Amino acid sequence: MNTRQLHTFIALVWKHVFLPLLMCALFLADAPQLIAQERTVGLLLRDSSACDGYTLFAPLRSKHTYLIDCDGNLIHSWEGTSTPGEAVYLLDDGSLLRTEAIYNPVFKAGGGGGRILRLSWDGDLLWSFTYRSDSVIQHHDIEPLPNGNVLLLAWELKSPQQAIAAGVPEERVPMDGLYPEHIVEVRPTSTYGGEIVWEWHLWDHLIQDADSTRENFGVVSEHPELFNINAPLTGMDPRKADWWHANSVDYNPSLDQIMISVRHHSEVWIIDHSTTTGEAASHSGGRSDMGGDLLYRFGNPRSYRPGADSLRMLHDQHDAHWIEDDLPGAGNILLFDNGETRDPRYSSVEEFTPPVDSSGSYRMDSSGVFGPTHIAWSYGHAEERRFYARYMSGAQRLPDGNTLVCNGPKGYFFEVTPTGSIVWRYVNPVTGEGPLDQGTVPPGSHWSRENLAFRCTRIPPDHPGLAGRTLESQGPIERYPSSVRHGNDAHPGAPFLHPNYPDPFRTSTTIRFTLPGRERVILRVTDVLGRTVAVLLDAERSAGTHLAHFNAASLPDGTYFCRLYTSHGVQTQRMLLLQ
C-alpha cells in the first residue's frame, strides 16, 4: 500500500468508523439530560383510528384559549382578559364565547365566573356581559342558544334567616347562608350590555318535611318534581354554603328543555324552557304544564325517595349533556362521573338513555323512581382502565363513535373507541406561568404551575366556524429543550432549523423549523454518505414554527442529517439513531 492509498484508507476509517463512534460517545454523554426530558406534555399518542378534527381548550390558569390539531400543533388561539370561569365554546361564525373569572369575596366556592366575552376569530371584542354582584354570580358553565341568546348557570345568595324560613333546621344552616342555583337567559343588546329575558330559580321549587309551619312542608316521596332542601349531600361538607354545586348546563332545542348537573347531590335535572319567567317560578305552564318543577332527575333517588340508597347510579358527576343529533347515541345523556364518593374511588364516563317520549314527558318505574337502571355505555369501570379525576372534567361523543375525555385536574385529554382502546392522548402544556418545556412534569402543587383544564371539545373539520379560515400548523404549544437552549422561540430574521427531539432517538424523532415569512421549503434526511433516505416536506409554508416527524424504524443505527432548503440556503442538523 503506497502513501496515497494509506491516507485514503485512514480517511475512510475516520469518516465511517471513528467519527460515528465519537459522535455516539458525545451524544451518550448527554443522555441523562435527554432521558430526563422525555415527552411529558403535548401530544403523547395519535393512532390512525383517532377522530379527525381540532381540539379546543382553555387552561384554567391562563388567559388564553387554544385550538390544536390532532398532531398537537397549535392552529389558533385567543387571549381573554382573565382566567376562565370556566367554559368556552366555538360558535358557528368562528367567534369564541368564553366565561371569565372575576374575584367576588361573597361567594366562597370553586368555579366562580362573573363575565361572558365573545371574541371574533381575530380576537376582537364582540360582546361582554357581567353577571356578578353581592347577591348573584355566574359560575362554571354557559350555553349558547340557537336564537343567539345565552343561558348562564348562576348562584344567588340566601341568608341564614332565609334558609331557616325555607325549612332548614337552624342547627344545620351554614354561617354564610346558602348558594342555590338559578339560570338566566341573556339577550345581547350592545357590546357591553344584555337583557335578561327568562329566568328560573331552584328556590321556587323546594319541599321539606322537617318544619310543618313552613309553606313548603310536604311529603317528599310524593313530590319528586320538587327538591327536598334537607336532602343528604354527597361529597360535600354541609357547613359550607354551596349545597348544590351545579357544574354544567345544556339545552335540547327539539324538546325545549334544559339540563343541569348537580354535583353535590349526584343528580342530573331537566326542566322546561318553554315557560315564561312567571310560569318558571310556578308549578304549571309551559309545554309540560309543570312550570319550573323538575321534569326528570337521575342518579341518586334517595334525594326524593328516602331509603333508595341502593339505587344510586352517579357519584359527584360533571358535564351532563344530550348527545347531539347525527352522532352515535343521539338523544342519550353523556356525562363524566368523578366518583369521589364511590368506594373504591375511580372516575368513569357514562352514557344512559332517559325514559322520555316524543312529547318530552318522562316516566317513572313502578317503584316511583326515574330510570334507567342500566347504563348504555361506559368507560373506566374495568380495573385495567381505571383513572381518577376528583373534580372538573368532561366527555364528548365524536362522529365516528369514539369519545373524547378530559381528566381536568391533570389537564389530560384522551380519546377512546367504543371498545375502550385509547387512540389519542394529549397533556395540556400551559400553566399560569406559560407553556412548559417538553420533559417537564406539570407540578400541580403550586397554583400558578397547575395545568388544569375544565373541559376540552373536539371541533370537526366541517364546523361552520372553521369555513374559510387559515388552519396552518404553528408548531406545538410546549417549548422544546433544544429551542430553549438556543434562544430561538421568537421568529428569527432568517429560517432556522432547530435540533431534533429526542436525540438520540430510537424509532422516530420530531424536527422543528421556524420561518420569518411564507416560502417554499424542502426538508430532507440523508445518511452519512449524503444519500437521501426521506423527504419530509416539499411545499410552501407560512411564517411561524412548523413540525415534521421522521420515522426511522426501518433504518439501521447510525448518524443521519436533517437538511432544510430555503431561499436563504441550506441548514443542517446531525441526528443519531440508536434502535
N, C-alpha and C positions, 0 to 999 in steps of 0.2 A: 504494500500500500504506500503510494507516494504521499508527499506532504499535502498536496491539494486534496487528495481523497480523504486523508486523515482529518483535515479541517472540516470537510463536508460531513464526514461521519459524526464528528464531535458536535457540529451544529445541529444535525438531525436528532442526536441523542438528547441534547439540551432542550430542543423545541418540543419533542414528543414524549420525553421521559421525565427529565429533571424539572423542567418548568411546570408541568401539571402537578407533580408531586409537591413542589414548593408552594404553588397556589393553594393546593389542598391543605397543606400544613398551616398556611396563613388563615384560611377560612376556618379550619377546625380550632385554631387558637382562639377565635372569637365565638366559637359555638355556644359556650354557656350563656352569653348575652342573647344570642339569636334564639336559642331554645326558650329562654325566659320570655321572648317576645312572640310566642306562638299566638295564633289567631284567637282572640277573646271577645272582640266586638265586631259589629258589622255583619256581613254575610258569613254564615258558617256552613250552610248547605243549600244547594239548589239541585234537585232531582229533575229529570226530564218530565216527570208527571206533575210537577207543580203547576198551579193555575196561573196563566199569564195575566199581567196587569201591573199596577203600580200601588205601592203601599203608603198610606197617609198616616202620619202620627205626629203628636205634639209632646215632646218630653216635658214632664211636669216641672222641671227646674229651669226651663229655658223659655225665652220669649218667642222662639222660632217654631214653625210648623214645617215639616219636611214631607216631600213626595219622592220616593225612591223606586227604582225598577227592581225586577226580581233578581238582578245580579248584585243588588246592594248599592247601586250607584245613585247619587243624588240627581234628580231630574229637575226639581223646582223647590223653592222654599219661600215662606212668607215670614215677616217679622212683625209681631204684635207689640203692644206697649207694656204687657205684664205677663206673668206666667199663667198657664191655663186655669180655667175654673169650672169644668175640666175638659169638656168635649169640643171636637172640631168636626166640620163637615165640608166637603167639596160640593158646591151647588152646580146645577146644570149649565149655568152661564160661565163657569170657570172661576167664580169667586169663592172665597173661603169664609165660612161662618164659624166664628171662634168665640168661645167663652173666655173671660179673663178674671183673674182673682184680684179683688180689691180688699184690702185689710178692713175688717169690721170687728171691733172689740166686743160687740154684743153677742154674736153667735160663735160659741166656742165648740165648734165641731169641724171635723175634716171634710173637705170637699167644697168649701165656700167659693163662690164666684163673685157675681155682682154686676158684671158688664158684658155686653154682647157686641162683638165687632163683625162687620162684613167688609172684607178686603177684596179688591179686584185681583185678577191674576197677576198683575204687575205690582200689587201691594198698596194701591191707593185706597184710602178710606172711603167706603160707600155708605156705611151706616154704623152708628154707635148708639147703644141704648143702655142706660144704667138702671138696674133694679136692686137698690140697696138703700137701707135706712136703718134707724134704730129698731124697726119693727118687722122688716122683711129683708130677704136677700135671696137672689138666685143661687142655686148650688148644683153641682155635678153635671147636669145634662140639659140640653135643649132639643127641640125637634122642629126642623123646617117643614112647613105645611105646603100643600100644592097651591094654595091661593097666595103664597108669598108671605103669609104671617108666620110667626114663630111661637111655639109653645115653650114656656120656661118652667122648669121644676124649681120650687122655692120653699124656704122655711118662713114661718111667721112666728112671732114671739107671743106666748101666752104666759101671764104671770102665775105665780103660785096660787094666788087667790082665784084666778080663772080656772086653773086646773082643779081646785077643790070644788068649785061651782059645777064643774063637768063630771063630778062623781069620783075623783081620785081621792083615796083616803089621805088625810093630812100628813100622816107619818111617811107616806110613800112619795110625796111631791118633792122633786129636786129643788134645790135652793135657787137655781136660775130659772125656774119655771119649765116650760115645755116648748119644743120646736115642731109643732105639727106641720104636715105637708100641705101645700096648695099649688095649683097650677094656674098660670095666666097665659092668655093668648095675646100677643102683641102685634099690632099692625104698624109697620114702619111708616112714618109720616114726613120725616125730614132727615137730613144727615145725622142730626143728633137728637132725634125725637121719635116717639112711638105712642100709640094709643092702645090701652088695654081694652079689648073688645069682648073678652069672655074670661071667666074665672071659675075655679072650683076649689072648695076648701074642705079638707077632711073634717074640720071641727064641726061642720054642719051635719055629719053623718056618724055620730057616736052613740053608743049604748053602754050601759053598765048595770051591774046587779049588786053593787055594794051600798048604795045610798038611795033608799026609796023616796027621799024627799026631793030628789032632783028630777027635772023634766025628762031626762033621757034614761030613766030607770026602766028596765025591762028584762025579759028572759033572753039571755044572749043566744042560746041554741035555737031560738025561734026566729032570729033575725040575722042570718048570715050576710045580708045586704048592708049591715051596719058594722062598725068597728068597735069592739069592746076596748074601751080606753084602759082597762085594767088587765088586758091580756098579758100573759107571761112574755117577756122579751127573750130573744135568742142571741147569745154572744154580746150582750150589752149590759153595762152597769146601770141599773135603774136610778142611781143617784145623779146621773147625768141627764141633760135636758133633751138630747136627740134620741127620743124613744123609737122613731120610725126609720130615719136614715134611708129614704128613697134615693136611688142612685142612677136610675135611667128612666126616660120617658120615650114612648114610641106611639106612632099614630097609624091606624089602619083606615085608609080612605074608602074602601069598599063597604066597611061596616060603620064608619064614622065613630070609631071608638079609640080610646086612649089606654095605654098600658103603662104601669109603673112597677118597678122592682123595689120592694120594701125589705131591706136587708135585716133590720133588727126584729122582724117578725117572720123572716124566711118565707115571705109570701109574694106572689105576683097578683096585682089587682088590675081589673079592667073596668072602666067607667064609660058612660055615654057622652059623646061630644056633641050630639045633635040638639042638646038642650040650649035654652037661653041661660044667661047668668043667674036669673031668678030661679029658673027650674033646677039648675045645678045645685042650688042651695036647699032644694026641697026633696021630696020623695016621690015626685010624679012629674010627668012631662018628658018630652023628647021621644025618639023613635021607640025606646024601650018602655016608656011610661013609668020609669023608675027614678026620674030626676037625676040627681047626682049620687045615688046609692051605688054600691058595688054590684056590678052585673056578674062578676066572676072573680074568684080568688083561688089560688092554688099554691100548694107547697107545705102548709102547716095547719091542718084543720083544727088543731086544738085552740087556735085563736078564736074560733066561733063555735066549736063543738068540744066542750070540756071533756077530757078523758080520751081524746082521739090522738094521743101522742104517737101510737104505733103506726099511724097513717102518714106521718111526716115524710115528705119527699125531698125538701130542699134544706140547705144549710148555709144561710147568710150570703145569698147569691148577688150577682151583678148582671147588668146588661141584658135584661129580658126584652125580647122583641119578636115581632112576627117575621118569619122568613118571607121574603118578598116574592111576588108573582114571578113565574117563569124560572124559578130556582128549585132545585130538588128539595122537597119538603115544604113547598109553598103553603102558607096558611098555618103551619105548625109554629110553635113558640120555641125559640132557641135562647139559651142563657148560659152564663158561667157560674157554676156553683162553687163558691170559695171553700166550703167545707170546714170552716173554722170551728164549728160546734159538732162536727162529725167525729166519731170515735172508731178507728183512728183518723187523725186529721189528714185529709188529702183533698185536692180540688178535682173538678170534673166539668165537662161540657155536657149539657143535657138538652135533648130535643123531645118535645111531647106534643101530642095532638089534643087541643082543647075540645071539650064536648059542646060544640056550637052548631046551630043550624043556619040555613041560608038567610034567615031574618036577623041573625045576630043574637039569638037567645041561647043561654047556657043552661044545661040541665044538671041536676044533682043525681047521685045514685040513690038507691033505696034506703041507705043509712043516713041520708041528709048531708052528704059530703060531696064536694066538687071533685071530679076525676080529672085526668085519668089515674089509674092505679099502676100503669106501666109506662116506662119511658120508650119512645120510638127509636132513639139512637143516643148513644153516649160515648164519651171518650174519657179515660182516666181511672176507671174503676179497677181494671186489671192491674194486679200488683206490679207487673213489669212496666206498666205505663204510668204509674202514679207520679204526680207532681203536686206542688202546693203553692198557692198564692193567697195569702191571708186576706188581702183586701184588693180593691180596684179590679181590673181585668175584664176581658170580654171575649166574644166569639162571633164569627160571621160565616154564613154559608156562602160558598162560591159557586159559580155557574157549572163547574164540572162535578159538583157533588163533594169536593173537598171542603174542609172547614179551617178557617184562619183563627188562631187562638192567640190571645195576648195575656201573658203572665205579667201583670202590671208591676208588682214590686221589683221584679228583676229586669224590667224592660226587655223581656224576651218574647219574640214573636215566632210562632211556628205553625206550619200548615200540615194537616193530617188528612189522609184519604178516608173514605167510608169504612175501610177495614182497619184503620188505626195506624197506618205507616206514616212516619214523618218524612215529608218530601221537601220542606223548605224551613230554614232556621235563620234567624237574624236577631242580633242583640243591639238595642239602641245604644249608640256610642256617645250620646250627648248628655252632659251633666250641666249643673249650674255654672260650671267653670269652662264650658265649651266642649268641643269634641275631644275625645280621649285618643291617646296613642294606641295603635294596634299593639297587642301584647299586654295592655294594662287591664287588670280586672277591676270593674267598677266597684269602688269601695263600699258604697251602700250604708256606711255607718256615720257618714258626715253629710249634713243636709245638702250642702252645695255640690257634693260629689255623687249624689244619687242619680241613677239613670232611669227613674220611674217613668212609666207611660200609662195613662188612664185606659186607653184603648188603641187599637190600630184598625185601619179599614183598607181593604183591597179595592182599588178603583179599576174597573175593567177597561181595556184599551178603547172600547167604543163608547165610553162615557161621554155624554154631550159636552161636559165641561172641558174635555181634552181636545175637542174638534178644532183643527186649525192651529193648535199650539205647537211650539218648537219643543220637542221632548228628547233632547240630546243629553247624553251622559255627561255629568260634570265630575265624574270620579267619586270615590267613596267619601262619606262624611268624616269618618275617622281619619286620623293622621297616621302616617307610617313612619317608623323609627328612622329610616334612611332619609326621608324628606325633612324630618325634624333636625337631624344631624347636619344636613347640608343647607338648612335655612331656605328651602325653596317652596314654601307654602303659597306665597303670592305668585301671581302671573309674572314670569320673567320678561325681559326685553327681547329675548330670543327663545326659540324652542329649547326645552330642557328634558332630557331623558333621565329619570330617577333610577337609582339602583332598584333591582327587583326585590321582591319579598315573598316568601322567605328565601334566604340564600345562605348556605347551601340548601337545596331543595331535593325532595325525593321523587315525586311524580309530576308535580305541577308548581308553577310559581306565577305571581302577578307582576306585570310590567306596567309602569305608570309613566306618562309623559305629559308635559304641560306646553300649551301653545299660546303665544301672545295674540294671535289673530287666526282667522279661518284660512286654512290652506290644505293642499293635498299632502298626505304623508304616507310613507311606506315603513312598516315595522317588520323587520326580518330577523330571523335567528339563523346563525351559521355555526359550524363546528370550527375546530382549531385550524383546519385546512382551508377555511373560507367557503366551504360548500354550504349552500342554503338547505336547512333542514325544515324550515317552516316560514311561511309568510303570514303574519298575524293580522296585518292590515294593509290595505292599499285603497285609500279613499280620502275624501275631504272630511275634515273635522273642524269644528268651531273653536273659538278661543276658550281656554279652560283646561282642566285636567281630565285625562282620559285613561281608561284601563284596558288592558288586554291580558288574556290568560294563556300561558304557554303550557300545554300538556306534553310532557316528555316521557310518558310511561313506556313507550316503545323504543326509546333511545338508550344507548349504552351510557354508563357513567363517564363523566369527564367534564372538560371545560367547554362552554358554549358562549357565544357572543350575541347580544341583542343590539341591532343597529337601527337607528331612527334616521330616515332620509327625509329632509325637508328642503325648502328653498334656501335655507341657511347652511346647508351642508349635511354631513353625516356625524352622528354622535353614537358612541359605542359604550356598552356596559358589559363586563365579564360576568358570567353566571356559572355556578358549579352544581352539577347534577350528581347526587350520591344516592343511588337506589337502596 
